[in-house]
Amino acid sequence: MKYMLLVCGDDTVDASGMAPVEPWVEEHGARSGVRLHGHRLRLPAEAVTVRVRDGEVLRTDGPFAETKEYVAGYDILDCDSLEEAVEVAAQHPVATIGAMEVRAFWDDEDAETEIRRLDAELTAAGRDRDFDRAMACYAPDVEVFHPVSGLEQSGVEALRKAEELWFSTLSGPVHREVSDFRVRVDESVAFSHALVRIRATLATGEPLDTTARVTTGYRAAGDRWQIVHQHTSIPFDTGVTEGLS
């Protein structure tokens, strides 16, 4: 479960003796993976508070509330329980001079499930040779390294043309089998790595059977995920290098 850790400072306390935060970030981020991400915030004096009353936008320079305590930063934690999140928060250096507010996120549909469903859409679209269905999985500004052209395709229209060109060399449906599918999800960004086996029949009548390593980047767009980056690595024919040596 994900938790928001609000790092609350106190401007009346001397922080010169506080331990550095970097070891805490290293321990719970890079090593244990509990800390997904976070960042410091500028001082409350640089904040802007916005209210709308009777359709009028009211802007006030400064924080929402005049108080000695303020939110100095935040961290997103992924813990098995509230008790674990509290334990991690207690190890934060700011906890020794300020306060750590731990709040759970509202439960939403599992993002990994959504991403796996998106990948299944690509499989179904290839089988049916449905370009509209396939392109709906991609963001308009997608960047794709396409294995057919060997070039980067920028934008969904360029990708569509590359896909149509590739499918013109094939006859019948394209069978796409995904294995070793691994997903890493953050709040609005995700990455997956997979082995993708493609089986089809070339227009010449010869069989095509190849496996590629596909790395895909996703971005949450409103209430759905879209592919924003995709890189496909195909097997390298060592016979080509042997012939050149």
N, C-alpha and C positions, 0 to 999 in steps of 0.2 A: 504494500500500500504506500502511496506517496504522501509525504508530509511537507508542508511549508514551514521552514524554520526562519522566523523573523528575529534578526539580530538587533537587539535594542541597546543602544548606548546611553550613557548618562553624561551630559556635558559638565556636571559639577564634580566628576570623579577624575582623578589624575590617572591617565592610562599609560604613563611612561614605564611602569613596571610590569605591564601585561605581557604575557608570552606571545610570540609571533603566531599569526594565524596559518601561515604556509604549511607547517608540519601537520596540522589538523586536516587541512585540505588534501595533503598528500596521503595521509593515512586512510581517510574515509572516502576519498575520491579515486585516485589511481590504484590504490591497493585493494581496498575492500569493495569498492563500487557502490557503496551506500549513498554517497553524495553524487547526484547526477550533474548538477551545475549550480551556480550562484554568482553573486556579484556584490561589490560594495555600492553604496548610494552616496550621492553628493550630500553635503550638509543641509539641514532643514532650512537654513537661511536662504538657500538657493532654490527652494521649492516654490511651486505655484499651486494654489488651491483654487479649484474651479467649481462653481455652483451655477445652477440654472433656476431662476425664479420667474414665473410668469413669462417664460419664453426668452428672458434676458440672461445673457451669459455674464456672470459676475466673477471676475478674476481678482484674487488676492495674493500678493507676493508673500511668501512664507508658508509655514506648515499649517495643517488643519487645526492643530491644537497647540497652544502655548504651554509647553511642559519641558521639564529638564530632561525627560527621557524621549528618545526618538529612535526611529528605525534606521539603523546604519547600513544594513544590507540584508541579504536573504540567501538561503540555501534550499535546494530541493532535495529531499531525502527519499530513498526507497527502502522502507524497512518492513519487516514481517509483523511488527506490532508497535503500538504506541510506546510501550515500555522500552523497546529498542531505540526508538526515535528520541526519547527523553535521555537515554544513556549517552547517545551520540551528542545531543545538545549540551549535556553537562560537561563534555570534554572540550567544548569550544572555549578558546581563551577569553572571549568577551563575557562569558558567563561569570567570570571572577570579578568583573567590575560593573556589569550591566545585567541584562536579563535576556532569556531566550524564550520566545513564544513559539510553541509547537502546535500546528493546526493541520488536521488531515484534509486532504482533497475530497471533494464530492466524488463518489464512485461513478465512473462513466464506463461505457463499453470498452473492453480491452482493446487497446490500439494495435497490439500484435495480431489479434484476430482479424481486425480490419485490413491490415497489410497483407496477411495471408490470403484473405478473400480477394484482394486486388490482384495478387499474383495468379490466383485461380482464374480470374477474368482474362488475363493474357493467354492462359492455356486454352480456354474455351474460344477466344477470339481467333487464335491461330488455327484451331481445328476447323472452324467455320469460315475461315478467310474473311472475317468481319473486321474491316479496317476502322469503321466508326467506333465499334465496341472497344477495339484495342487502343485507339487514340484517346478515348475518354479516360483512360487510366493515367494519362500524362498531363502535366501542367503545360500551359501555353508557352512558357519560357524554358521548357526542358532542354537539357544538354545531354546528347547521347553520342557515345563513340560507337558507330555502327560497324559491325564486322564485314559487311558486304563492300562498302565503299572504302573502309579503312580510315574514314575521316569523321570528325566531330560534326554532328548535325545539331544546329541551333534552332530551337523552336519546333512546335508540334507539326507544322506544315512540312518543314524540311524532313522531319522524321517520317512522316506519312509517305512522302515521295520515295524515300530510301526503302521503306517496307514494301511499297507497291512494286518497286524495281526488283527486290529480292523475290517476292512471291511470283513474279512473272517468270522466274527461272524454274519454278516448281509446278507440279501438277497434282491435283487432289489436295486433301487436307494435310496439315502440318501437325505432327504429334509432338507435343512438348512435355517432357517428363522432368520434374524438379526434385532434386535430392540434396541432402545436406544443407537445407534451408535454415539459415540462422539470422535472427532479427535482433537489432539493438534499438530500443525506442527511448527517446527523450520527449519532452513536452510537445514540441511541434516539429521535431526532426527525427528521422529514423534512417537506419541503414540495414541492408540485408546482403548476405553473401550466399550464393547457391551454385550448385552444379546443375546445368540445364542441358539435357540431352534432346536433340532435335532429330526426328526421323521423318523423312518425306521421300517423294520421288521426283527426281529432276525432270525437266521438260524433255530431256533426251531419252528418258526411260531408265536411267541409271538410279540406283538407290542412294540416298543421302542419310548418313548416320554419323553424327558428330556430337561431342560434348564440349560445352564451354563453361568457363567460370564467369559468372555475372555478378557484378557489384552494383547495387541500386541504392540511390538516395531518395528519400520521401520527405514531403512537407505537408503538414496539416493545413488544409484550406477550408476554413469554416468548420463544418461538421464532417468532412471527408478528407482522406489522404490522397495525394497525387504523387506521381513519380516526377522528380525534378532533375535527376541525374542518373545515367546508366552507362556502365562500361562493361563491354563484353570482350573477354580474352579467349581466343580460339587456339586449339593445339597448334604447335609449330612443327612443320615438317622438317625433321632433321636431314632427310634425304636431299633437301634443297641446299643446305649448307655443305653437305658432303660433296655435292656436285660442283660447288663453287670453290672448294678448297683444292 
